[in-house]
Amino acid sequence: MNIRQHTYLWIACLLFSWKYGQVIGLQTKRNTWKKAVLDCYGYNYSLESNVNVLKKYLSNHTGVDSIWVGGFEALLPWIEIRGCYSIPLTCNSLERDEMVAKNSALCQLKCMKRQYFAFNQKNERCVCFDEHEAMKQESDKANLCQECKHQRDCDLYAVVYKVFHGQISVGGYHHDCLSYECNSEGADPTFNKNRCSAYCLPYCRDGQRAVNDDYLQFSKYRITCEEEHFTYPLLHSGNPVKLCDVSKSFRPGICIWVGVYRQRLDMDNLDKTVLQNFNNIAKYILHCKSLSMNGGLVRTKNCSDKLHYKCTQDIPMDFQKDLIYNSTTTPVCRSKDSGIGETDNQSSGIIAGTLTSTFVIVVAVVVIVIIYRRRIQ
């Protein structure tokens, strides 16, 4: 191989290492799950979540007994079910590539900076907005969000949720629903955290019991109110005396459901939405995931352990390419914090990283050319 061929080979290796060396170099490190996520994100990559890729990595590195996986389970902030409302499309201030969500938990994640979010499972429509005059009125029109008799109904109506800021008594870390007790008719209710899997009295917002002579878990309670009574679970907000008027069982210890709960979000990978909102949701993560050397996927509460990790070697995610400002957003639905500053900071970081990498390449090429000329002389 002559000097010119050596030079071309050096340049090719340099370019390859610039593109992938950042990621390959991280494979030998140990870190906590959160720091591993942020480390990969710093290179505009994400923590590897493909189990097959990680299994292959473990088989090729016998000294590694376990490795982090880019997946987690989170218990999101408390929300209240407000009801079914007409939500104009112009109120959608999400990025154009995030106007849909596979489920309401993912929709809530996308709307972490807002006070309200609306979701329609029929067409996976997700809308984020702040305080609106229409939300002050109760809505019992569950049939408009449930049945979608006309296509326009699915496009126009959505179930609205509000971030819940009310005082909640101390409960277990995994308590994800809110119930209350009444000592007598007309008394002020006492609210308590509860597990959604518990059985409580199910009264719908119309004042009727969801089912006669039966206690229900929260999920079944909500479905029964919506599909059979065409209404929703009881509201926490409003006149609290109403809550103790619906039930005729005022014995202490008898719990009654109210429509306030926490959604569980189970993510198999760290997509763009998760990474952009990572600092907001990190404190709500219950379990992170790792892969053991025997190929078993482990859900662990102790995300502070330091394990090996691997950043994805797929094409880096170009965050700026997908950010499209929605000019149709109305002043009513626009947040005070539009997130433009955050985008600018992220853009500056990416530009700085690109300039630094380009400078390194230029210096390396100059050194190679100088060495090549000296050998010729």
Helices and strands as residue ranges (DSSP letters): H 3-25, G 26-28, E 30-31, H 33-42, H 51-60, E 66-86, G 89-91, G 96-98, H 104-110, E 116-120, E 125-129, G 133-136, H 142-146, H 151-156, E 157-163, E 177-181, E 190-194, H 218-228, G 240-242, H 243-246, E 256-267, H 272-276, H 278-281, G 282-284, E 285-292, E 297-300, E 307-308, H 319-322, H 340-376
